[in-house]
């Protein structure tokens, strides 16, 4: 199966999960999960939320940020990967001056 995100509509989400600023994203979704190329713009964040039914895998393509998962802070930089396991809660913030660009994969289990 080929997913061509060039053919996907980009959406803007202000204050994702009560976070700050805005993010933009394209999304593929089915019953097994989601694949989401997304950008958290400078000053933006995804607020604290729990993953009840899925693992959330966030690979950093560019930019800098931090994730807080179950109270533990993690520094995000290019070529790092933050994973929030099923049952855990996390937030992600852009701490840099440039966009924080992630490839997020959500695996339902």
N, C-alpha and C positions, 0 to 999 in steps of 0.2 A: 504494500500500500504506500502510495506517495501522498504526502501532505504538502501542498504548495501554499505557503503563507503569503506569497505575493497576490494570491487570489482571495485572501481573507480580509474582511473589514476590520480596521483598527478602531478600537473604542477608547475613550478617555474616561477614567474613573476617578472622581474627586474623593479624597478622604477614605480610601479603601479600608474597611473594617475599623472605622473611626480613626484612621491615620491622618496625616497632614498632607497638604499639597495635592498633587495629582499624579496618576500613572497612566500610561497608555499601554494597550495590549492587543494582541491578536490571539485567537483561541481555537484549538481543535478539541472537541469533547465527544466522548462516547461513554458507555456504561462502565468501562474499565478505568477511566480517568480523563485527564486533560493534559495537553501540551500547550504551553503559553509563553511565547516570546514576549517579554514585557520590559518596560522602562519606567523606573521610579525617577521622576525628575528632581533636580536639585531642591533640597529642602523638604522633600516628600518622604512619606513613610506608609507602610502597611501596618495598621494597628494590631494589637495583641488579639489573637484568636486561637481557638483549639481545633485540631484536626481529629474529629471523632471517628471517621471512617476511612481515612487515607493517610499515606505518607506524602509529604510535600518536599520535593527535591529542587533546589535552587542553585543552578550553576551560573557563576558570575562571568559574563563575557567582557564587560568593561565597567569602569567606575569603582567607587569605594563606598562602603557602607558598614553597617553592623546588623547582626541578627541577635535577638535574645530568645533563647529556647529554654523553657522550663527554668528561667531565672539565670541561665548561663549566657554571658555575652560572648559573641564570636565576631572577629574582624572579617569583613568581606572585601576581597580584592580580586582582580582578574585571575582566572584559573583556580579559584576556590569554589567549594560546593558546600552549601548549608542544607542539612536534611532535618526536617521536623517529622519525627515518627508518629504514627497513629497513636492517639491518646495524649500527645504533647501539645503545648501551646507555644506560639512564637509571634514575634514581630520582626519587621525588617525596615531599616531606615537608611536613606541615602545620606552619608556624612560628608560627601565631597561637594565640589563646585560643579561637577559635570554630571550627566545622567548616569544612573546605576542601571546597567542593562543586564537582564537575567534571562536565562532559559529555564522555565519552571515546568516540572513534570509532576503531576499529581496522580498517584497510583491508588486506586480504590482497593481495599482488602477487608 
